[in-house]
Each structure stands twice: as C-alpha cells, then as structure tokens.
C-alpha cells in the first residue's frame, strides 16, 4: 500500500496523515518515512496501539537516520486545531497514537488535534487497510472518514483491501457516500492476481469549494460523481485507461491519478 500511494503522488511531502484501524501501523509508518509532516495512528484496541508505539521505536533502531517526534498527551478540550501549538522537541514527523471508535465525530480527539496546523479542520490524507470487513462497518467508517478530512481544499482517503467485499457492500458504500457528500472511485482491483483493491474517497466538489463535475470535466477531461453507483465504481473515469488484470497495482492506478484531488 505504501508503494502505491507514493508512486501515484497521493502522499505529498509535509502532508498530515491519519491511519484508521492501524494494527501494526504499517501504512502510517510508511507515510512517516515518505515525508509526512505528522501521522496519527488510531485503533479501537488500545493494546494494538502499544504495538504501534513499539514499531515506531523500532524504526530508529533499524535505521538511525529516521526518527519521529511523539507528542505528549495534550491538555486540549477543543475538537479542532488550536490557535497556537508548541512544536515537540526532536526531529522527524510528529506522531501520536489514540483510541478511536468509528462513527460520527463531534470533535477530533485531542491527540489528533495536536498534530494539525493552527486553524485547520482535518487531515490531508486518511489511510486504511482491510477496514471494510462487513456491511455493518460501512456507515460508521465513512462517517469517521468524513469527520477526519479537512474542509480547506481537497483531501482524500485511500482504502486498501485484500479480499472481496460481501454482497451488498458496494450498495451500502454508495448510499453512505450520497448521504455524507463523498465521492468514491475504484482506482485498482488486482485481488484475483494476488494484489489488492484500492478505493479513493473525497468530498464532493460542492462540499469543499471545488468546481462542479461538469466544470472539472470540461477543464481536465476527468469526471467523477457524488456517491458513484456500484456499477460505476468498478471502473475509473472513461477518459482514462481502464484497469486490466495482470498489471501491478501501481500500473493500474496511474491512469486514475489520485493526485488530481490535491491542489
């Protein structure tokens, strides 16, 4: 997964990233090593977060040139970034681990708020791997993603899956995206050849001040839709090369260019 979002320009230097369902923290650690300014690791299981902290510490042991700056637990009550925040001591990307249950976010947890620049509403990039394991998690997961994405310009979530979704899941994703003002595109699907499935979620243009679909299509030849119906999510926009089995994930995703969602 780390290779794919580096290759396609989704992860930009200085990005603020959060990983959902972190597990061992692989995706977030890759983001930190590839130039993210800050990475928040979240999971519903606090025991898992202890493992993430161990893996973060191990990185500098294995590679002395790499270091992170863990943030101390902040004394914050606001659900958004403070007007000012002290930078942690040390060098390297700022990191934090925090418990997070999926669902509607009334406010961001303080450890995540502390990672963001002043007056910023959310993150540039949300990462997750094998998060949609049942129909029941679709709505809470997408609510969480919607609450984590920043409102100031384009931001996106990249979800990777290593198994086929159960029947009805695509319809549930479509309905949740429609309700939350998100758009979804399937940019790669190589599961049958031992690869993975990559989906991009972003706010609909109207929700983040971007040109409408018609305006974007006229200007760059690309199209996307709010809550793309399940049949349409099986292909990238028609103006781009279609994914084909047998290609590596990175090759498939080039045509969709997830970097288009960034300024």
Beta strands, then each sheet from edge to edge (+ up, - down):
strand 1: 16-19
strand 2: 38-43
strand 3: 69-70
strand 4: 94-99
strand 5: 125-129
strand 6: 156-161
strand 7: 182-189
strand 8: 197-203
sheet 1: 3+ 4+ 2+ 1+ 5+ 6+ 8- 7+
end
